[in-house]
């Protein structure tokens, strides 16, 4: 399958509208299938902006925590110059607790707009996996954490990921001055290997 990569730049006047070099004509229709979406890299700033706009549980991100990791990549799904989804992937937060943890990528956020077509998240997982393998061939796999109080893990199951561990919610920053935890839900770790 041929995967088209795009490069989406930060736009000035709208959070969800892409400004390409040449304006594309269109009827303004929304996509009816996730197969119509183009998935490509975006800037960390745009990924954070879209995450804040759409993520239902974890809208807050910290730029320094995202960019100071060994590996990082940010994606968006677009259709006719409009954003419909975004994803933030970095080296795992708890890489020391994972075998060969420095050679994995963690999906830190996946945010989908309300008007995105059904199955957009699963399509994003599938395409991003292929793009990441091309960009970072040394990466062994991807992982993500599902907040059980908020999601069922359907997108991971549909994309072929495995449920590997369930853990109680714990604060990682005891004694440090940090923002309050955004969710206190138990977590399920999902993984997919290359």
DRENVO-747410 format. One record per residue (C-alpha): residue in one letter; chain; residue number from 0; x, y, z negated. Coordinates in Angstrom, 3 decimals, always signed. Each point is the difference from the previous one (the first is absolute). Layout:
REM DRENVO-747410
<node><aa>a</aa><ch>A</ch><i>NUM</i><x>X</x><y>Y</y><z>Z</z></node>
...
END
This chain:
REM DRENVO-747410
<node><aa>x</aa><ch>A</ch><i>0</i><x>+0.000</x><y>+0.000</y><z>+0.000</z></node>
<node><aa>x</aa><ch>A</ch><i>1</i><x>+1.340</x><y>+3.410</y><z>+0.924</z></node>
<node><aa>x</aa><ch>A</ch><i>2</i><x>-0.163</x><y>+2.508</y><z>-2.848</z></node>
<node><aa>x</aa><ch>A</ch><i>3</i><x>+0.145</x><y>+3.662</y><z>+0.905</z></node>
<node><aa>x</aa><ch>A</ch><i>4</i><x>+1.907</x><y>+2.169</y><z>-2.438</z></node>
<node><aa>x</aa><ch>A</ch><i>5</i><x>-0.860</x><y>+3.661</y><z>-0.267</z></node>
<node><aa>x</aa><ch>A</ch><i>6</i><x>+1.611</x><y>+2.859</y><z>-1.801</z></node>
<node><aa>x</aa><ch>A</ch><i>7</i><x>-2.499</x><y>+2.221</y><z>-1.770</z></node>
<node><aa>x</aa><ch>A</ch><i>8</i><x>+1.117</x><y>+3.353</y><z>-1.338</z></node>
<node><aa>x</aa><ch>A</ch><i>9</i><x>-1.306</x><y>+2.078</y><z>-2.852</z></node>
<node><aa>x</aa><ch>A</ch><i>10</i><x>-2.789</x><y>+2.254</y><z>+1.194</z></node>
<node><aa>x</aa><ch>A</ch><i>11</i><x>-0.612</x><y>+3.536</y><z>-1.123</z></node>
<node><aa>x</aa><ch>A</ch><i>12</i><x>-3.705</x><y>+0.660</y><z>-0.109</z></node>
<node><aa>x</aa><ch>A</ch><i>13</i><x>-1.690</x><y>-3.334</y><z>-0.720</z></node>
<node><aa>x</aa><ch>A</ch><i>14</i><x>+0.824</x><y>-2.999</y><z>-2.112</z></node>
<node><aa>x</aa><ch>A</ch><i>15</i><x>-1.553</x><y>-2.567</y><z>+2.286</z></node>
<node><aa>x</aa><ch>A</ch><i>16</i><x>+0.606</x><y>+1.367</y><z>+3.500</z></node>
<node><aa>x</aa><ch>A</ch><i>17</i><x>+3.129</x><y>-0.920</y><z>+1.938</z></node>
<node><aa>x</aa><ch>A</ch><i>18</i><x>+1.538</x><y>+2.669</y><z>+2.217</z></node>
<node><aa>x</aa><ch>A</ch><i>19</i><x>+1.766</x><y>-1.740</y><z>+2.895</z></node>
<node><aa>x</aa><ch>A</ch><i>20</i><x>+2.221</x><y>+1.749</y><z>+2.499</z></node>
<node><aa>x</aa><ch>A</ch><i>21</i><x>-2.883</x><y>+0.032</y><z>+2.524</z></node>
<node><aa>x</aa><ch>A</ch><i>22</i><x>-3.604</x><y>+0.174</y><z>-1.155</z></node>
<node><aa>x</aa><ch>A</ch><i>23</i><x>-1.876</x><y>-3.111</y><z>+1.029</z></node>
<node><aa>x</aa><ch>A</ch><i>24</i><x>-3.497</x><y>+0.397</y><z>+1.341</z></node>
<node><aa>x</aa><ch>A</ch><i>25</i><x>-2.679</x><y>-2.014</y><z>-1.732</z></node>
<node><aa>x</aa><ch>A</ch><i>26</i><x>-3.656</x><y>-0.214</y><z>-0.775</z></node>
<node><aa>x</aa><ch>A</ch><i>27</i><x>+0.549</x><y>+0.273</y><z>-3.752</z></node>
<node><aa>x</aa><ch>A</ch><i>28</i><x>-1.277</x><y>-3.521</y><z>-0.590</z></node>
<node><aa>x</aa><ch>A</ch><i>29</i><x>+1.286</x><y>-1.952</y><z>-2.958</z></node>
<node><aa>x</aa><ch>A</ch><i>30</i><x>+1.653</x><y>-3.373</y><z>+0.558</z></node>
<node><aa>x</aa><ch>A</ch><i>31</i><x>-2.306</x><y>-2.997</y><z>-0.228</z></node>
<node><aa>x</aa><ch>A</ch><i>32</i><x>+2.767</x><y>-2.591</y><z>-0.315</z></node>
<node><aa>x</aa><ch>A</ch><i>33</i><x>+3.350</x><y>-0.008</y><z>-1.827</z></node>
<node><aa>x</aa><ch>A</ch><i>34</i><x>+1.507</x><y>-1.212</y><z>+3.273</z></node>
<node><aa>x</aa><ch>A</ch><i>35</i><x>-0.429</x><y>+3.558</y><z>+1.316</z></node>
<node><aa>x</aa><ch>A</ch><i>36</i><x>+2.287</x><y>+1.460</y><z>-2.669</z></node>
<node><aa>x</aa><ch>A</ch><i>37</i><x>+3.612</x><y>+0.884</y><z>+0.711</z></node>
<node><aa>x</aa><ch>A</ch><i>38</i><x>+2.270</x><y>-0.776</y><z>-2.934</z></node>
<node><aa>x</aa><ch>A</ch><i>39</i><x>+3.311</x><y>+1.795</y><z>-0.367</z></node>
<node><aa>x</aa><ch>A</ch><i>40</i><x>+2.389</x><y>+1.696</y><z>-2.379</z></node>
<node><aa>x</aa><ch>A</ch><i>41</i><x>-0.767</x><y>+3.316</y><z>-1.665</z></node>
<node><aa>x</aa><ch>A</ch><i>42</i><x>+1.823</x><y>+2.238</y><z>-2.468</z></node>
<node><aa>x</aa><ch>A</ch><i>43</i><x>-0.064</x><y>-0.649</y><z>-3.731</z></node>
<node><aa>x</aa><ch>A</ch><i>44</i><x>-1.806</x><y>+3.331</y><z>-0.484</z></node>
<node><aa>x</aa><ch>A</ch><i>45</i><x>-2.814</x><y>-0.940</y><z>+2.386</z></node>
<node><aa>x</aa><ch>A</ch><i>46</i><x>-0.310</x><y>-3.459</y><z>-1.580</z></node>
<node><aa>x</aa><ch>A</ch><i>47</i><x>-0.298</x><y>+1.553</y><z>-3.462</z></node>
<node><aa>x</aa><ch>A</ch><i>48</i><x>-2.544</x><y>+2.536</y><z>+1.262</z></node>
<node><aa>x</aa><ch>A</ch><i>49</i><x>-2.204</x><y>-2.682</y><z>+1.589</z></node>
<node><aa>x</aa><ch>A</ch><i>50</i><x>+0.332</x><y>-2.255</y><z>-3.041</z></node>
<node><aa>x</aa><ch>A</ch><i>51</i><x>-1.188</x><y>+2.786</y><z>-2.277</z></node>
<node><aa>x</aa><ch>A</ch><i>52</i><x>-2.945</x><y>+0.606</y><z>+2.305</z></node>
<node><aa>x</aa><ch>A</ch><i>53</i><x>-1.157</x><y>-3.619</y><z>+0.327</z></node>
<node><aa>x</aa><ch>A</ch><i>54</i><x>+1.365</x><y>-2.333</y><z>-2.697</z></node>
<node><aa>x</aa><ch>A</ch><i>55</i><x>-2.826</x><y>-0.897</y><z>-2.352</z></node>
<node><aa>x</aa><ch>A</ch><i>56</i><x>+2.102</x><y>-1.117</y><z>-2.984</z></node>
<node><aa>x</aa><ch>A</ch><i>57</i><x>+3.559</x><y>+1.347</y><z>+0.328</z></node>
<node><aa>x</aa><ch>A</ch><i>58</i><x>-0.104</x><y>+3.422</y><z>+1.675</z></node>
<node><aa>x</aa><ch>A</ch><i>59</i><x>+3.180</x><y>+1.271</y><z>-1.690</z></node>
<node><aa>x</aa><ch>A</ch><i>60</i><x>+3.484</x><y>-0.667</y><z>+1.342</z></node>
<node><aa>x</aa><ch>A</ch><i>61</i><x>+3.405</x><y>+1.414</y><z>-0.856</z></node>
<node><aa>x</aa><ch>A</ch><i>62</i><x>+2.181</x><y>+0.868</y><z>+2.974</z></node>
<node><aa>x</aa><ch>A</ch><i>63</i><x>+3.314</x><y>-0.565</y><z>-1.770</z></node>
<node><aa>x</aa><ch>A</ch><i>64</i><x>-1.132</x><y>-3.507</y><z>-1.020</z></node>
<node><aa>x</aa><ch>A</ch><i>65</i><x>-0.850</x><y>-0.768</y><z>+3.623</z></node>
<node><aa>x</aa><ch>A</ch><i>66</i><x>+3.065</x><y>+1.366</y><z>+1.783</z></node>
<node><aa>x</aa><ch>A</ch><i>67</i><x>+2.788</x><y>-1.000</y><z>-2.375</z></node>
<node><aa>x</aa><ch>A</ch><i>68</i><x>-0.393</x><y>-3.722</y><z>+0.658</z></node>
<node><aa>x</aa><ch>A</ch><i>69</i><x>+2.249</x><y>-2.084</y><z>+2.245</z></node>
<node><aa>x</aa><ch>A</ch><i>70</i><x>-2.778</x><y>-0.748</y><z>+2.482</z></node>
<node><aa>x</aa><ch>A</ch><i>71</i><x>-3.002</x><y>+2.158</y><z>+0.785</z></node>
<node><aa>x</aa><ch>A</ch><i>72</i><x>-2.440</x><y>+0.407</y><z>+2.850</z></node>
<node><aa>x</aa><ch>A</ch><i>73</i><x>-3.329</x><y>+1.792</y><z>+0.387</z></node>
<node><aa>x</aa><ch>A</ch><i>74</i><x>-2.742</x><y>-0.818</y><z>+2.511</z></node>
<node><aa>x</aa><ch>A</ch><i>75</i><x>-3.286</x><y>+1.361</y><z>+1.263</z></node>
<node><aa>x</aa><ch>A</ch><i>76</i><x>-2.754</x><y>-1.302</y><z>+2.252</z></node>
<node><aa>x</aa><ch>A</ch><i>77</i><x>-1.383</x><y>+2.514</y><z>+2.491</z></node>
<node><aa>x</aa><ch>A</ch><i>78</i><x>-2.601</x><y>+0.196</y><z>+2.707</z></node>
<node><aa>x</aa><ch>A</ch><i>79</i><x>-0.534</x><y>+2.960</y><z>+2.349</z></node>
<node><aa>x</aa><ch>A</ch><i>80</i><x>+2.200</x><y>+2.323</y><z>-2.057</z></node>
<node><aa>x</aa><ch>A</ch><i>81</i><x>-1.582</x><y>-0.795</y><z>-3.366</z></node>
<node><aa>x</aa><ch>A</ch><i>82</i><x>+1.384</x><y>-1.919</y><z>-2.980</z></node>
<node><aa>x</aa><ch>A</ch><i>83</i><x>-1.986</x><y>-2.955</y><z>-1.356</z></node>
<node><aa>x</aa><ch>A</ch><i>84</i><x>+2.433</x><y>-1.754</y><z>-2.360</z></node>
<node><aa>x</aa><ch>A</ch><i>85</i><x>+3.407</x><y>+0.388</y><z>-1.598</z></node>
<node><aa>x</aa><ch>A</ch><i>86</i><x>+2.501</x><y>-2.247</y><z>-1.747</z></node>
<node><aa>x</aa><ch>A</ch><i>87</i><x>+3.023</x><y>+0.521</y><z>-2.221</z></node>
<node><aa>x</aa><ch>A</ch><i>88</i><x>+2.622</x><y>-2.754</y><z>-0.268</z></node>
<node><aa>x</aa><ch>A</ch><i>89</i><x>+3.240</x><y>+0.152</y><z>-2.007</z></node>
<node><aa>x</aa><ch>A</ch><i>90</i><x>+2.453</x><y>-2.289</y><z>-1.697</z></node>
<node><aa>x</aa><ch>A</ch><i>91</i><x>-1.869</x><y>-1.722</y><z>-2.867</z></node>
<node><aa>x</aa><ch>A</ch><i>92</i><x>-0.328</x><y>+1.859</y><z>-3.288</z></node>
<node><aa>x</aa><ch>A</ch><i>93</i><x>+0.833</x><y>-3.199</y><z>-1.919</z></node>
<node><aa>x</aa><ch>A</ch><i>94</i><x>+2.558</x><y>-1.406</y><z>+2.447</z></node>
<node><aa>x</aa><ch>A</ch><i>95</i><x>+2.004</x><y>-1.399</y><z>-2.937</z></node>
<node><aa>x</aa><ch>A</ch><i>96</i><x>-2.930</x><y>-2.329</y><z>-0.827</z></node>
<node><aa>x</aa><ch>A</ch><i>97</i><x>-0.227</x><y>-1.475</y><z>+3.503</z></node>
<node><aa>x</aa><ch>A</ch><i>98</i><x>+2.423</x><y>-2.506</y><z>+1.543</z></node>
<node><aa>x</aa><ch>A</ch><i>99</i><x>+2.040</x><y>+1.980</y><z>+2.552</z></node>
<node><aa>x</aa><ch>A</ch><i>100</i><x>-2.166</x><y>+3.007</y><z>-0.938</z></node>
<node><aa>x</aa><ch>A</ch><i>101</i><x>+2.267</x><y>+2.483</y><z>+1.767</z></node>
<node><aa>x</aa><ch>A</ch><i>102</i><x>-0.918</x><y>-1.635</y><z>+3.318</z></node>
<node><aa>x</aa><ch>A</ch><i>103</i><x>-3.767</x><y>+0.382</y><z>-0.353</z></node>
<node><aa>x</aa><ch>A</ch><i>104</i><x>-2.339</x><y>+2.912</y><z>+0.741</z></node>
<node><aa>x</aa><ch>A</ch><i>105</i><x>-2.934</x><y>+0.906</y><z>-2.237</z></node>
<node><aa>x</aa><ch>A</ch><i>106</i><x>-3.204</x><y>+1.410</y><z>+1.399</z></node>
<node><aa>x</aa><ch>A</ch><i>107</i><x>-0.416</x><y>+2.789</y><z>-2.557</z></node>
<node><aa>x</aa><ch>A</ch><i>108</i><x>-3.132</x><y>+1.543</y><z>+1.506</z></node>
<node><aa>x</aa><ch>A</ch><i>109</i><x>-2.450</x><y>-0.822</y><z>+2.769</z></node>
<node><aa>x</aa><ch>A</ch><i>110</i><x>-2.694</x><y>+2.652</y><z>+0.412</z></node>
<node><aa>x</aa><ch>A</ch><i>111</i><x>-2.853</x><y>-0.261</y><z>+2.482</z></node>
<node><aa>x</aa><ch>A</ch><i>112</i><x>-2.423</x><y>+2.782</y><z>+0.987</z></node>
<node><aa>x</aa><ch>A</ch><i>113</i><x>-3.740</x><y>-0.595</y><z>-0.405</z></node>
<node><aa>x</aa><ch>A</ch><i>114</i><x>-0.555</x><y>+0.270</y><z>+3.750</z></node>
<node><aa>x</aa><ch>A</ch><i>115</i><x>+2.656</x><y>-2.564</y><z>+0.966</z></node>
<node><aa>x</aa><ch>A</ch><i>116</i><x>-1.305</x><y>-3.100</y><z>+1.780</z></node>
<node><aa>x</aa><ch>A</ch><i>117</i><x>-0.598</x><y>-3.180</y><z>-1.980</z></node>
<node><aa>x</aa><ch>A</ch><i>118</i><x>+3.159</x><y>-2.135</y><z>-0.452</z></node>
<node><aa>x</aa><ch>A</ch><i>119</i><x>+2.359</x><y>+2.964</y><z>+0.429</z></node>
<node><aa>x</aa><ch>A</ch><i>120</i><x>+1.978</x><y>-0.976</y><z>-3.120</z></node>
<node><aa>x</aa><ch>A</ch><i>121</i><x>+0.613</x><y>-3.555</y><z>+1.155</z></node>
<node><aa>x</aa><ch>A</ch><i>122</i><x>+1.012</x><y>+1.207</y><z>+3.467</z></node>
<node><aa>x</aa><ch>A</ch><i>123</i><x>+2.429</x><y>+2.479</y><z>-1.579</z></node>
<node><aa>x</aa><ch>A</ch><i>124</i><x>+1.575</x><y>-2.779</y><z>-2.098</z></node>
<node><aa>x</aa><ch>A</ch><i>125</i><x>+0.495</x><y>-2.156</y><z>+3.076</z></node>
<node><aa>x</aa><ch>A</ch><i>126</i><x>+1.497</x><y>+2.704</y><z>+2.242</z></node>
<node><aa>x</aa><ch>A</ch><i>127</i><x>+2.161</x><y>+1.543</y><z>-2.735</z></node>
<node><aa>x</aa><ch>A</ch><i>128</i><x>+1.489</x><y>-3.415</y><z>-0.749</z></node>
<node><aa>x</aa><ch>A</ch><i>129</i><x>+1.167</x><y>-0.262</y><z>+3.629</z></node>
<node><aa>x</aa><ch>A</ch><i>130</i><x>+1.303</x><y>+3.576</y><z>+0.103</z></node>
<node><aa>x</aa><ch>A</ch><i>131</i><x>+1.903</x><y>-0.479</y><z>-3.276</z></node>
<node><aa>x</aa><ch>A</ch><i>132</i><x>+1.608</x><y>-3.213</y><z>+1.243</z></node>
<node><aa>x</aa><ch>A</ch><i>133</i><x>+1.245</x><y>+1.890</y><z>+3.060</z></node>
<node><aa>x</aa><ch>A</ch><i>134</i><x>+1.215</x><y>+3.006</y><z>-2.036</z></node>
<node><aa>x</aa><ch>A</ch><i>135</i><x>+1.520</x><y>-1.981</y><z>-2.906</z></node>
<node><aa>x</aa><ch>A</ch><i>136</i><x>+0.782</x><y>-3.545</y><z>+1.231</z></node>
<node><aa>x</aa><ch>A</ch><i>137</i><x>+1.809</x><y>-0.757</y><z>-3.269</z></node>
<node><aa>x</aa><ch>A</ch><i>138</i><x>-3.197</x><y>+0.364</y><z>-2.081</z></node>
<node><aa>x</aa><ch>A</ch><i>139</i><x>-1.172</x><y>-3.389</y><z>-1.347</z></node>
<node><aa>x</aa><ch>A</ch><i>140</i><x>-3.628</x><y>+0.910</y><z>-0.572</z></node>
<node><aa>x</aa><ch>A</ch><i>141</i><x>-2.654</x><y>+2.433</y><z>-1.179</z></node>
<node><aa>x</aa><ch>A</ch><i>142</i><x>-1.844</x><y>+0.200</y><z>-3.294</z></node>
<node><aa>x</aa><ch>A</ch><i>143</i><x>-2.832</x><y>+2.017</y><z>-1.455</z></node>
<node><aa>x</aa><ch>A</ch><i>144</i><x>-1.950</x><y>+0.235</y><z>-3.240</z></node>
<node><aa>x</aa><ch>A</ch><i>145</i><x>-3.791</x><y>-0.119</y><z>-0.097</z></node>
<node><aa>x</aa><ch>A</ch><i>146</i><x>-1.844</x><y>+1.663</y><z>-2.903</z></node>
<node><aa>x</aa><ch>A</ch><i>147</i><x>-2.554</x><y>-2.706</y><z>-0.878</z></node>
<node><aa>x</aa><ch>A</ch><i>148</i><x>-2.514</x><y>+2.453</y><z>-1.462</z></node>
<node><aa>x</aa><ch>A</ch><i>149</i><x>-0.227</x><y>+1.821</y><z>+3.324</z></node>
<node><aa>x</aa><ch>A</ch><i>150</i><x>+0.630</x><y>-2.444</y><z>+2.868</z></node>
<node><aa>x</aa><ch>A</ch><i>151</i><x>-0.453</x><y>-3.679</y><z>+0.854</z></node>
<node><aa>x</aa><ch>A</ch><i>152</i><x>+3.111</x><y>-0.519</y><z>+2.130</z></node>
<node><aa>x</aa><ch>A</ch><i>153</i><x>-1.998</x><y>-0.757</y><z>+3.134</z></node>
<node><aa>x</aa><ch>A</ch><i>154</i><x>+2.320</x><y>+1.999</y><z>+2.277</z></node>
<node><aa>x</aa><ch>A</ch><i>155</i><x>+3.039</x><y>-1.984</y><z>-1.123</z></node>
<node><aa>x</aa><ch>A</ch><i>156</i><x>-1.747</x><y>-3.353</y><z>+0.422</z></node>
<node><aa>x</aa><ch>A</ch><i>157</i><x>-1.154</x><y>+0.979</y><z>+3.485</z></node>
<node><aa>x</aa><ch>A</ch><i>158</i><x>+3.556</x><y>+1.053</y><z>+0.970</z></node>
<node><aa>x</aa><ch>A</ch><i>159</i><x>+1.522</x><y>-3.291</y><z>-1.193</z></node>
<node><aa>x</aa><ch>A</ch><i>160</i><x>+1.591</x><y>+1.223</y><z>-3.233</z></node>
<node><aa>x</aa><ch>A</ch><i>161</i><x>+0.275</x><y>-2.317</y><z>-3.058</z></node>
<node><aa>x</aa><ch>A</ch><i>162</i><x>-1.227</x><y>+0.721</y><z>-3.524</z></node>
<node><aa>x</aa><ch>A</ch><i>163</i><x>+3.116</x><y>-0.735</y><z>-2.083</z></node>
<node><aa>x</aa><ch>A</ch><i>164</i><x>-0.471</x><y>+1.377</y><z>-3.505</z></node>
<node><aa>x</aa><ch>A</ch><i>165</i><x>-2.478</x><y>+1.709</y><z>-2.315</z></node>
<node><aa>x</aa><ch>A</ch><i>166</i><x>+1.234</x><y>+2.288</y><z>-2.752</z></node>
<node><aa>x</aa><ch>A</ch><i>167</i><x>-1.390</x><y>+2.232</y><z>-2.708</z></node>
<node><aa>x</aa><ch>A</ch><i>168</i><x>+0.299</x><y>+3.726</y><z>+0.452</z></node>
<node><aa>x</aa><ch>A</ch><i>169</i><x>+3.047</x><y>+1.450</y><z>-1.753</z></node>
<node><aa>x</aa><ch>A</ch><i>170</i><x>+1.515</x><y>+3.455</y><z>-0.103</z></node>
<node><aa>x</aa><ch>A</ch><i>171</i><x>+3.420</x><y>+0.090</y><z>+1.707</z></node>
<node><aa>x</aa><ch>A</ch><i>172</i><x>+0.970</x><y>+3.335</y><z>-1.448</z></node>
<node><aa>x</aa><ch>A</ch><i>173</i><x>-0.282</x><y>-0.324</y><z>-3.780</z></node>
<node><aa>x</aa><ch>A</ch><i>174</i><x>+1.885</x><y>+2.774</y><z>-1.729</z></node>
<node><aa>x</aa><ch>A</ch><i>175</i><x>+0.442</x><y>+2.059</y><z>+3.145</z></node>
<node><aa>x</aa><ch>A</ch><i>176</i><x>-1.957</x><y>+3.122</y><z>+0.790</z></node>
<node><aa>x</aa><ch>A</ch><i>177</i><x>-2.167</x><y>-1.091</y><z>+2.936</z></node>
<node><aa>x</aa><ch>A</ch><i>178</i><x>-3.546</x><y>+0.378</y><z>+1.212</z></node>
<node><aa>x</aa><ch>A</ch><i>179</i><x>-2.611</x><y>-2.263</y><z>-1.519</z></node>
<node><aa>x</aa><ch>A</ch><i>180</i><x>-0.494</x><y>-3.342</y><z>+1.744</z></node>
<node><aa>x</aa><ch>A</ch><i>181</i><x>-2.428</x><y>+0.334</y><z>+2.898</z></node>
<node><aa>x</aa><ch>A</ch><i>182</i><x>-1.552</x><y>-3.431</y><z>-0.591</z></node>
<node><aa>x</aa><ch>A</ch><i>183</i><x>+0.114</x><y>-2.393</y><z>-2.945</z></node>
<node><aa>x</aa><ch>A</ch><i>184</i><x>-1.358</x><y>-2.900</y><z>+2.023</z></node>
<node><aa>x</aa><ch>A</ch><i>185</i><x>+1.672</x><y>-3.423</y><z>+0.034</z></node>
<node><aa>x</aa><ch>A</ch><i>186</i><x>+1.937</x><y>-0.624</y><z>+3.215</z></node>
<node><aa>x</aa><ch>A</ch><i>187</i><x>+0.327</x><y>-2.825</y><z>+2.498</z></node>
<node><aa>x</aa><ch>A</ch><i>188</i><x>+3.203</x><y>-0.134</y><z>+2.012</z></node>
<node><aa>x</aa><ch>A</ch><i>189</i><x>-0.388</x><y>-0.889</y><z>+3.667</z></node>
<node><aa>x</aa><ch>A</ch><i>190</i><x>+2.914</x><y>-0.990</y><z>+2.228</z></node>
<node><aa>x</aa><ch>A</ch><i>191</i><x>+0.738</x><y>-0.892</y><z>+3.588</z></node>
<node><aa>x</aa><ch>A</ch><i>192</i><x>+3.413</x><y>-1.237</y><z>+1.107</z></node>
<node><aa>x</aa><ch>A</ch><i>193</i><x>+1.711</x><y>+0.339</y><z>+3.363</z></node>
END
